[in-house]
Amino acid sequence: MPGWRWWRLRARLVRAHPGGHAGLPMRERRANDGRPEASAPALSVVIPMPRGYDAIRTTVKSLEAQSKRDLLELVIVAPSARALDLEESELTWCRHIRVVESRTMTSLGAAYAAGVRGATAPVVVLAEDHSYPAPEWANALIERHGGPWDAVGPVVANANPGSPFGDVAYYMGYGRWTGAIPSGEIDDLPGHNSSYKRAVLLEHGSELDALLEAETILHWKLRTTGHRLYLEPAAKTDHHNPSTLVFLLKQSFHYGRLFAAARAREWPSGRRALYTAAAVLIPVVRLCRVVPQMRRTIGAGRVVP
């Protein structure tokens, strides 16, 4: 950008310790725009990058379009800092960039937890390479966190409507948080798309890795300890969903296993056996939940964002 001079990136290793200590920044860029120091970030955006920069490029472009982008810290979690292929020319807009090395990229929960520990802003938001925030998304999350809320989630729009399997995936995964519902306190928020007070997450220590695999479990736990969750429709993200039957089945099976493991971790064996036997009823339960959500969205005229 005209009038901006950028300091050269310097690589320093980040090791996020289980106790929540972030360690040293591995890679950080600061802008020299005539002021002594860029303002501190208000929101850290944590995004895993297991497959290279191309996979997160569209999401990063949506962050560049944020009205409050100067207050963002981009935290990229990658398997190796020395093998990064960051497109530096596309990141000059971002004043705060940190790269956290995580060798457990096969576990999204562990990758997100490493990013949370390596972040520096008081509020962190989890991002995905297939979810694209609208321009006022960051501003709305930052403002709402000025209140008594420990977690704030966005509404989720369907980024690829019109595909039968894509629409099914959307309503199964995010139908509860469409733009057809009002703002307010809520008991669950969209997974891997919501924001949290960083200090609240760090209270969970090493358990955070597992809790961020299936965030519904985290949200239940937060509420039992007196924390409050809020849905903010002014924060919107467009979520791209699997459009083939094979991908939908794989995704549903994988998430179902993760959710079941997280939920049943402290259950006695008898209760586990009972729920295993009743697992055949899960499709019926899901259908009973999804159909009203679809009707509500269609009634509000929001099938297409």
PLY file of the C-alpha trace (Angstrom):
ply
format ascii 1.0
element vertex 305
property float x
property float y
property float z
element edge 304
property int vertex1
property int vertex2
end_header
0.00 0.00 0.00
1.25 3.54 -0.73
3.11 5.12 2.15
3.54 1.83 4.01
6.90 0.21 4.63
7.05 -3.31 5.92
9.60 -4.86 8.20
11.13 -8.08 7.00
9.58 -11.20 8.43
11.66 -12.88 11.08
11.14 -16.54 11.96
11.13 -17.52 15.61
9.76 -20.75 16.97
6.42 -20.89 18.79
5.77 -23.78 21.09
2.33 -23.62 22.70
2.65 -25.36 26.06
-0.21 -27.40 27.54
-0.56 -24.94 30.40
-1.58 -22.23 28.00
1.68 -20.28 27.74
2.06 -19.06 24.20
5.85 -19.00 23.96
7.60 -16.70 21.49
6.06 -15.62 18.20
7.45 -17.60 15.32
6.63 -15.10 12.66
5.27 -11.61 13.07
4.81 -8.67 10.74
4.26 -5.11 11.89
3.32 -2.17 9.73
5.21 1.11 9.85
2.55 3.58 8.77
3.91 6.70 10.43
2.98 5.72 13.97
5.43 4.36 16.55
3.59 1.07 16.82
0.53 -0.53 15.26
-2.42 -0.77 17.65
-2.73 -4.02 19.58
-5.04 -6.62 18.03
-8.53 -6.98 19.47
-9.40 -10.26 17.75
-7.14 -13.19 16.87
-8.37 -15.26 13.91
-7.09 -18.82 14.26
-7.04 -20.87 11.06
-5.34 -24.24 10.49
-3.32 -24.59 7.27
-2.51 -28.29 6.79
-2.47 -28.20 2.97
-0.74 -24.96 2.01
-1.75 -21.35 1.49
-3.99 -22.00 -1.51
-6.47 -23.74 0.78
-6.97 -20.68 3.00
-6.59 -17.97 0.34
-10.33 -17.25 -0.05
-10.84 -17.01 3.71
-7.86 -14.66 4.04
-9.30 -12.49 1.26
-12.51 -12.18 3.26
-10.46 -11.11 6.29
-8.75 -8.47 4.16
-12.21 -7.07 3.34
-13.12 -6.62 7.03
-14.06 -3.09 8.09
-11.95 -3.58 11.25
-9.04 -5.46 9.69
-6.50 -3.24 11.48
-7.64 -4.85 14.76
-7.14 -8.41 13.56
-4.33 -10.81 14.33
-4.01 -13.64 11.83
-2.84 -16.82 13.57
-1.96 -19.56 11.08
-1.44 -23.06 12.45
0.79 -25.16 10.19
2.68 -28.46 10.49
6.04 -26.83 9.80
7.13 -23.21 9.97
10.06 -23.87 7.70
7.94 -25.30 4.91
5.39 -22.49 4.67
4.34 -21.15 1.30
2.71 -17.93 2.50
1.95 -15.42 -0.25
3.53 -12.42 1.46
2.32 -10.01 -1.23
-1.26 -10.93 -0.33
-0.74 -10.36 3.39
0.59 -6.80 3.47
-2.79 -5.59 4.74
-2.39 -7.51 8.01
-0.44 -5.78 10.78
-0.27 -8.80 13.04
0.60 -12.25 11.71
1.71 -15.19 13.80
2.47 -18.71 12.67
2.16 -21.51 15.21
3.77 -24.85 14.49
1.64 -27.88 15.32
2.65 -31.40 14.42
-0.84 -32.72 15.19
-2.62 -31.37 12.10
-4.62 -34.60 11.83
-6.56 -33.32 14.85
-8.39 -30.05 14.21
-9.06 -29.65 17.92
-5.36 -29.82 18.75
-4.52 -27.42 15.91
-7.09 -24.87 17.07
-5.93 -25.22 20.67
-2.33 -24.56 19.63
-3.49 -21.44 17.81
-5.44 -20.22 20.82
-2.38 -20.63 23.03
-0.21 -18.82 20.50
-2.63 -15.91 20.00
-2.24 -12.56 21.78
-5.62 -10.80 21.44
-8.13 -11.01 24.33
-10.71 -12.57 22.01
-10.08 -15.46 19.61
-12.27 -16.70 16.79
-11.93 -20.02 15.02
-11.94 -19.88 11.23
-12.14 -22.46 8.44
-10.73 -22.62 4.93
-14.29 -23.07 3.58
-16.08 -20.37 5.59
-15.94 -16.76 4.41
-16.84 -13.94 6.85
-18.82 -10.93 5.66
-17.15 -7.47 5.97
-18.79 -6.52 9.31
-18.17 -9.91 10.92
-15.10 -8.91 12.94
-16.58 -5.58 14.02
-19.75 -7.26 15.28
-17.84 -9.92 17.25
-15.50 -7.37 18.84
-18.37 -5.09 19.87
-20.47 -7.90 21.33
-17.52 -9.18 23.37
-17.56 -5.80 25.11
-20.56 -7.17 27.00
-20.86 -10.01 29.53
-20.55 -12.77 26.92
-17.84 -15.42 27.06
-18.59 -16.82 23.60
-20.18 -15.10 20.61
-21.18 -16.85 17.41
-22.21 -15.63 13.96
-25.15 -16.60 11.82
-24.13 -19.02 9.09
-25.32 -18.68 5.49
-25.13 -21.34 2.80
-22.32 -20.39 0.42
-23.29 -22.98 -2.21
-27.09 -23.34 -2.21
-28.87 -25.38 -4.84
-26.97 -28.63 -4.41
-29.21 -31.31 -2.82
-26.43 -32.84 -0.77
-24.91 -29.43 -0.02
-28.24 -28.16 1.31
-28.63 -31.27 3.47
-25.11 -30.81 4.85
-25.83 -27.15 5.57
-29.04 -27.78 7.49
-27.56 -30.73 9.38
-24.52 -28.75 10.44
-25.68 -25.15 10.68
-29.45 -25.01 10.24
-29.92 -23.84 13.80
-27.89 -20.68 13.19
-29.35 -19.36 9.96
-30.17 -15.69 9.58
-33.81 -16.45 10.32
-33.35 -16.37 14.10
-32.98 -13.30 16.33
-29.96 -12.30 18.37
-29.72 -13.26 21.99
-28.38 -15.66 24.58
-28.22 -19.25 23.38
-27.08 -22.68 24.58
-24.96 -23.67 21.56
-23.03 -21.92 18.79
-21.71 -22.92 15.34
-18.60 -25.04 15.70
-15.24 -23.88 14.29
-16.81 -20.52 13.45
-17.38 -18.90 16.85
-15.38 -16.55 19.08
-14.34 -16.78 22.73
-12.66 -14.83 25.46
-9.20 -16.35 25.21
-8.76 -16.52 28.98
-11.93 -18.62 29.27
-10.58 -21.19 26.82
-7.18 -21.34 28.51
-8.88 -22.31 31.78
-9.36 -25.78 30.28
-5.63 -26.48 29.97
-4.72 -29.63 28.06
-8.40 -30.62 27.86
-8.94 -27.80 25.36
-7.64 -29.94 22.47
-10.48 -32.45 22.86
-13.12 -29.81 23.59
-12.36 -27.98 20.35
-12.92 -31.15 18.32
-16.66 -31.01 19.07
-17.52 -27.57 20.37
-21.04 -28.44 21.44
-19.45 -30.31 24.36
-17.39 -27.21 25.16
-20.51 -25.04 25.09
-22.38 -27.36 27.42
-19.44 -27.28 29.80
-19.16 -23.49 29.66
-22.82 -23.09 30.56
-22.58 -25.47 33.51
-19.79 -23.28 34.93
-21.77 -20.06 34.59
-20.41 -18.78 31.27
-22.75 -17.16 28.77
-23.10 -17.63 25.00
-24.58 -15.16 22.51
-25.67 -15.40 18.88
-24.90 -12.20 16.93
-26.69 -11.94 13.54
-24.66 -8.84 12.65
-21.72 -11.23 12.36
-22.27 -13.42 9.31
-20.19 -16.02 7.55
-20.84 -17.91 4.30
-20.11 -21.60 4.76
-19.27 -23.83 1.78
-20.72 -27.31 2.25
-19.90 -30.73 0.74
-21.87 -31.18 -2.47
-21.46 -34.92 -3.07
-23.03 -37.85 -1.25
-19.68 -39.53 -0.59
-18.19 -36.40 0.98
-21.34 -35.81 3.04
-21.32 -39.36 4.41
-17.61 -39.22 5.23
-17.98 -35.88 7.00
-21.04 -37.00 8.98
-19.38 -40.25 10.05
-16.16 -38.52 11.08
-17.89 -35.79 13.09
-20.26 -38.31 14.67
-17.32 -40.33 15.96
-15.60 -37.22 17.34
-18.77 -35.98 19.03
-19.57 -39.38 20.55
-16.04 -39.82 21.88
-16.01 -36.36 23.44
-19.47 -36.72 24.94
-18.96 -40.20 26.38
-15.45 -39.74 27.67
-16.51 -39.69 31.34
-19.56 -41.95 31.06
-19.78 -45.34 32.81
-19.68 -48.40 30.56
-23.39 -49.12 31.02
-24.45 -45.75 29.70
-22.07 -46.08 26.76
-23.58 -49.44 25.86
-27.11 -48.00 26.04
-26.29 -45.11 23.72
-24.47 -47.43 21.32
-27.56 -49.62 21.05
-29.75 -46.56 20.46
-27.46 -45.13 17.77
-29.76 -46.46 15.02
-32.29 -43.81 16.09
-29.91 -40.91 15.44
-31.11 -40.30 11.84
-34.70 -40.00 13.09
-33.69 -37.57 15.84
-31.66 -35.47 13.39
-34.53 -35.41 10.89
-36.96 -34.20 13.55
-34.57 -31.34 14.32
-33.58 -30.41 10.77
-37.07 -30.23 9.22
-38.32 -27.42 11.53
-35.11 -25.50 10.88
-35.63 -25.79 7.13
-39.24 -24.65 7.42
-38.23 -21.69 9.54
-35.57 -20.63 7.05
-37.83 -21.09 4.02
-40.60 -19.18 5.77
-38.23 -16.28 6.35
-37.23 -16.28 2.69
-33.60 -17.12 3.44
-32.93 -20.31 1.55
-30.45 -18.39 -0.58
-28.27 -15.88 1.36
0 1
1 2
2 3
3 4
4 5
5 6
6 7
7 8
8 9
9 10
10 11
11 12
12 13
13 14
14 15
15 16
16 17
17 18
18 19
19 20
20 21
21 22
22 23
23 24
24 25
25 26
26 27
27 28
28 29
29 30
30 31
31 32
32 33
33 34
34 35
35 36
36 37
37 38
38 39
39 40
40 41
41 42
42 43
43 44
44 45
45 46
46 47
47 48
48 49
49 50
50 51
51 52
52 53
53 54
54 55
55 56
56 57
57 58
58 59
59 60
60 61
61 62
62 63
63 64
64 65
65 66
66 67
67 68
68 69
69 70
70 71
71 72
72 73
73 74
74 75
75 76
76 77
77 78
78 79
79 80
80 81
81 82
82 83
83 84
84 85
85 86
86 87
87 88
88 89
89 90
90 91
91 92
92 93
93 94
94 95
95 96
96 97
97 98
98 99
99 100
100 101
101 102
102 103
103 104
104 105
105 106
106 107
107 108
108 109
109 110
110 111
111 112
112 113
113 114
114 115
115 116
116 117
117 118
118 119
119 120
120 121
121 122
122 123
123 124
124 125
125 126
126 127
127 128
128 129
129 130
130 131
131 132
132 133
133 134
134 135
135 136
136 137
137 138
138 139
139 140
140 141
141 142
142 143
143 144
144 145
145 146
146 147
147 148
148 149
149 150
150 151
151 152
152 153
153 154
154 155
155 156
156 157
157 158
158 159
159 160
160 161
161 162
162 163
163 164
164 165
165 166
166 167
167 168
168 169
169 170
170 171
171 172
172 173
173 174
174 175
175 176
176 177
177 178
178 179
179 180
180 181
181 182
182 183
183 184
184 185
185 186
186 187
187 188
188 189
189 190
190 191
191 192
192 193
193 194
194 195
195 196
196 197
197 198
198 199
199 200
200 201
201 202
202 203
203 204
204 205
205 206
206 207
207 208
208 209
209 210
210 211
211 212
212 213
213 214
214 215
215 216
216 217
217 218
218 219
219 220
220 221
221 222
222 223
223 224
224 225
225 226
226 227
227 228
228 229
229 230
230 231
231 232
232 233
233 234
234 235
235 236
236 237
237 238
238 239
239 240
240 241
241 242
242 243
243 244
244 245
245 246
246 247
247 248
248 249
249 250
250 251
251 252
252 253
253 254
254 255
255 256
256 257
257 258
258 259
259 260
260 261
261 262
262 263
263 264
264 265
265 266
266 267
267 268
268 269
269 270
270 271
271 272
272 273
273 274
274 275
275 276
276 277
277 278
278 279
279 280
280 281
281 282
282 283
283 284
284 285
285 286
286 287
287 288
288 289
289 290
290 291
291 292
292 293
293 294
294 295
295 296
296 297
297 298
298 299
299 300
300 301
301 302
302 303
303 304
